[in-house]
Structures are given as structure tokens and as C-alpha cells.
Amino acid sequence: MNIVQMSLSASVLIVAVVIIRALTLHKLPKKTFLVLWGVAVFRLLVPFSIPSRFSFYTGIHMVKQIFANRSAASLPGGISVITDRANLPGTVESVEISGIRVAALSVSPFGIVWLAGMCVCTLFFTAAYIKCRREFTMSLPVTNNFAVSWLREHPLRRPVQIRQSDRIKAPLTYGVFRPVILLPKKTDWADEAKIRYILTHELVHIRHFDTLIKLVLTAAVCVHWFNPFVWVMYVLANRDIELSCDETVVRTFGETIKSAYALTLIGLEERKNRLTPLCSNFSQNAIEERIVSIMKMKKTSLIGMILALALVIGLPAVFATSANTAGQADDQEPSVRRLVLLRGA
């Protein structure tokens, strides 16, 4: 599969996920959407797919064959169809010509523009991240008793640091192998309940490897920069990462803290305008969506779990697979073959 085919195929899946997300955002576990976004990213970055008889594209192929049969049935009696392409003169030559065309596409204007766009996107995200990391390295470690005690209560295999910086206004997490929880310099350590919510939220980011997930999402955007649906996926997937962390925090402390946690989010509403890619921010621009989601959060019902499982299994099976045409070619009438020659020619 080439880039365009991969992008178009993934776009269908992205549209399906966007529609389902709009209808069931506050009814299903937030991890459901992260799994579906993961399937979409896999479809964007892996140049092959598994054929399935349940695929959306299998249905399209069957519809095309029906129309092809009807069109072929209306052909005059003086026209016959050659069904064996292997015995046609010039077939090998046409394959060789097709191969030359494919090689030409690799240096076509579209290929050059795509490569240039990918390089620009990659340089943009890389430069923004390097700039932020340089500023983050100027932060100072937090050594107060509360921070030390909290880290001791939440051990991880990877070493975690808590640092403070005067360059940020909202908490964030960065780093994969040596993650850092970075807090604003003016953090009020006297409000222990609020600090626990913040640190737990950032710890969930670390445990879920959200920084690595953001890196993969960024790679998909850089490769498919020309596809607006991929940018939509990038924005919504980042939102769902935050929603999933919010859900985990509420589940950890209990639903009684929903109001307090929502007020914490409001107090930490992001004011900075710069881009901080490959970092997990405590607050996002879609603060309203997060607050509504927190306040509507309830224990997932059995029906909700079944629906989530059905979506995680069914949606990729339908939209992330390719058409299964095996065995169909032998069952088709000769009239639906591509090459039509005049009888006796």
C-alpha cells in the first residue's frame, strides 16, 4: 500500500471513531477511544492490512462486482471477454510498464511535495520540543518532605523526579525513560489535597507511557500531514489521553472528589500559548470538555462494558481491514473481467 491508500483507508476509520466518540463520550470508558485511536495510528503507519470478509471494503468490492455484472450483461453478442490474463500477449510488458510508472511516482511532484511537507512538520515539532526541553532543564528539583514522601509511596521501575520551573504555568510531564513531573514555581504545597490530585494525574501519564504515545501520534501527523482527518485524530486523541487520566484519578480517589477535582482543573486552566509537543499537560484547551466529562462520570455499567468491547473488536474488524477477494474471482462471470476484446480480433 502507498501513502495515499493508507491515508484514505485510515480516514474512514477516523471518521467512524469521531462519530462514535461524539455519541458515546460520556457513556463508555475513556480507554475505549484510546484503543480505537491506536488502531487508526497502526493503519496510518503500517503499510499492510489483514483481509476480512467483514471488512467495509469487502462490501464495497461486492457492490462494484454487482454493477460490473449488470454492465457486462448488456454487452452486444459480438463481444467476448478473455478471462485468463496470464495468456494475454503483452501482459508481462504491461506489468513492466506499470512497474516503471510506480518508480516514476517516487520522484513525481506529489512525492517531492509530500517529502518536503513531512520534513517541515518533523523539524517544527522537533524544534519546539528541543526548545521546551532546554527550558525544562533549568528547573530545580523539589526536595520538600511532602514530595519526597509522595514519591516513596508511589514507586515505579523508572526513576521519577518532581521539579519546579518559573517558565510554566500549568503542571506537565515529559520524558519516557526518566520521566519528570514539572510543576510551576508558585505551586501551593500547603494545599495537599490539590497537590495529590495533580501528582496522581501526572503519575497516570507516566504509567500509561503517554509521552511515547504522543510521539507516535506526532509521527503519524508528520507522515500524513496532508490529510486533515489525521490532524483531527491528533487533537482528539490528545484530549482523550487527558480524559482517560481524569477518569483514573476519579476512580482512584472516589466519585466524591469530582467537584474538588474539577475546581482544581479550573484553577489550573492553561494560559500559555506556546506549543509543548511530546509532553503531557495537566490541563488542555478543551477544559470545558474535561469538566463536563468529570461531572458526568459514573461507574461503567455492564452494558457499557459490553458495548466498549464490541466497539474495540468490531470497529477495527470492519474499518481497519482490507477487502477479502479470495475465491471471488473464480466465482465471477467472465463478463466482469477487466480486459474486453472484440471476438475474432
Disulfide bonds with the S-S distance in Angstrom:
none
